[in-house]
C-alpha cells in the first residue's frame, strides 16, 4: 500500500574527510534530497507482459525511482534546474519512465514535476505522437536570460517488430520558470523526425542527444542553442552525428546537418556532448565504437562559425572498455564513457574525463586530459582518483562527470566503491560488509589560471551516506521495484540501472552535484512491510570557499 504522498526534503551538513592510502582532503558540503513525490501521465504494464499497450496511458504517481540526472546553473546566480528519469508508478522493472525537472532556486530543492508535452495528461490525447511511452536522456542548459533548454528523446517501448508505431524523434523543450512548465521549441516540430518502426527493428534510431547554449555575455552568438545527437542506421549503416542550431532562443532550429560522415570517425560513434568555450566556438566530443575489436577513441571536433561547419575530428585518447555489460559484483550496467567541458573563462581551453578499464588489475579508473589550443593538442592523460587499493582488493571509480565554471574553476566527480557497505537499514542484509560494491560520490577540484587546469587538493567524498545499488530490493503489488534496463523481472545481470551519468555544475560560489542514492526511505510501503528504498536524487553543495588554493 501507499501512504499519502508528501514532499520531504532532507538536508545534512558535513565536513568531508576522505582518507585512502594515497591522500586525504576535506571540504565542507551539504546533501539535500531533491526528488519528491509527484504525479503525471504514464503507461502501466499489463500482467504477463513486459511492454505497455498503446492507448492505455493514464494518470498516476511518480513516487518511485529517480535515476540518471543532469544539472545546470542559471548564469550569475545560485538558481539551478535539474533533470532526471522519473519512473512511473510501480513499473520500474519494466523500464517505464519520463523525464522530469527539479526546481532548485538558491540551491534549495523546492519541487519537481514531469516534463510536459509527451504524455496523455499534458497533451489530452492518446494519439501517438504526440504521446509517447517514454522520454529519456536528461540534459539541461541555460541561456543568459534565464531560459533553460532540454533536448528530448521521446520513444515507444514496444519491442515488438509487428507493432509499427513511430519509434522515436529528437525534440527540444524549454522553460522560463526554472523547469516548472515546459514548451516544445521549433514550433512543436521535431529536429529529427520520427519514422514508423519498432524498437526491435534495426534501422533509423536516434539516441544520446544533448544540449549546449552560448551563455557568454556579449558574444556574437549569445543565447544560440545547439542540439546534437546520434542517428544509428543499423545493418552496417553506421552512425551519424547530427546537429541543429536555434538563433532565436528555441523558436526555430536550422535544418539538422550531419557533422561528419561515419567514415570520418569510425563505423559507429555516440555519447555526443556539445560545449561552448569563452570565444563562442562550438565543440563536440564523441566516443567511437569501431568494428572487429579495433581500439576505441574519444574524438573532438570544433566549429568557429556558429555550428554551420566543423573542422576535422581529432583523436584525443584511446579508451579501454570493460568486456562485460557491467562492473564486477553488481547487476547494474556500466554507463556513458566520457564527459566533456569547455571553459567559459579561457578561449580554447577544453577538459575531458572518462572511465578507463584496467584489465590487469580488474578495476575502473577515472582519467583526465585537457587542451589549451582549441582541441588541436591534448595533454598526457592522468588518473584523477588518488586511492591506492590493497593488493588483491581493487575498487572501481566510474561514471565521471566534469564541469567548468566562472573564474577558471573546473571539477570532476564520479561514483566510487572504496568503502565497504555499512550496517544500515537502507543496505540489504546480504550486502552489509561487502567490498567494491556500495557507492559514494567523490569530487576532485581543478583550477585553471590561464595555462591549464591543475588539481587543487585531493579527492573528497561528498556523500553523507554510502548506498546500496541493489536497492530497492522490495516489491509492490508483487512486482520488483528494482529498475531494470532489460525490462524483465527478475532483472538479469548487467540489466540493472542506476543511471548512465549524473549532473555537475559550478557557480561563482559553489560546486553542485546531482546524483543517485538509495539511502533515504520513501513514503511507499513495500509488500514485505517497511519502506521501499527507491533511488532518490541528492543535491550536494560544496562551497568554493572551503576548497582553498584560490579556488
Secondary structure, 3 states (H helix, E strand, C coil): CECCCCCCCCEEEEEEEEECCCCEEEEEEEEEECCCCEEEEEECCCCCCCCCCCCCEEEEEECCCEEEEEEEECCCCCCEEEEEEEECCCCHHHCCEEEEEEEEHHHCCCEEEECCCCCHHHHCCCCCCCCCCEEECCCCEECCCCCEEEEEEEECCCCCCCCCEECEEEEEEEECCCCCCCEECHHHCCCECCCEECCCCCCCEEEEEEEEECCCCCCCCCCCEEEEEEEECCCCCCEEEEEEEECCCCCCCCCCEEEECHHHCCCCEEEEEEEECCCCCEEEEEEECCCCCCCEEEEEEEECCCCCCCCCCEEEEEECCCCCCECCCCCEECCCCEEEEECCCCCCCEEEEEEEEECCCCEEEEEEEEECCCCCCCCCCEECCCCCCCCCCCCCEEEEEEEECHHHEEEEEEEECCCCCCCCCCCCHHHCCCCCCCEEEEEEEEEECCCCEEECCCCEECCCCCECCCCCCCEECCEECCCECCCCCCCCCCCECCCCCCEEEECCCEEEEEEEECCCCCCEECCCCCECCCCEEEEEEEEHHHCCCCC
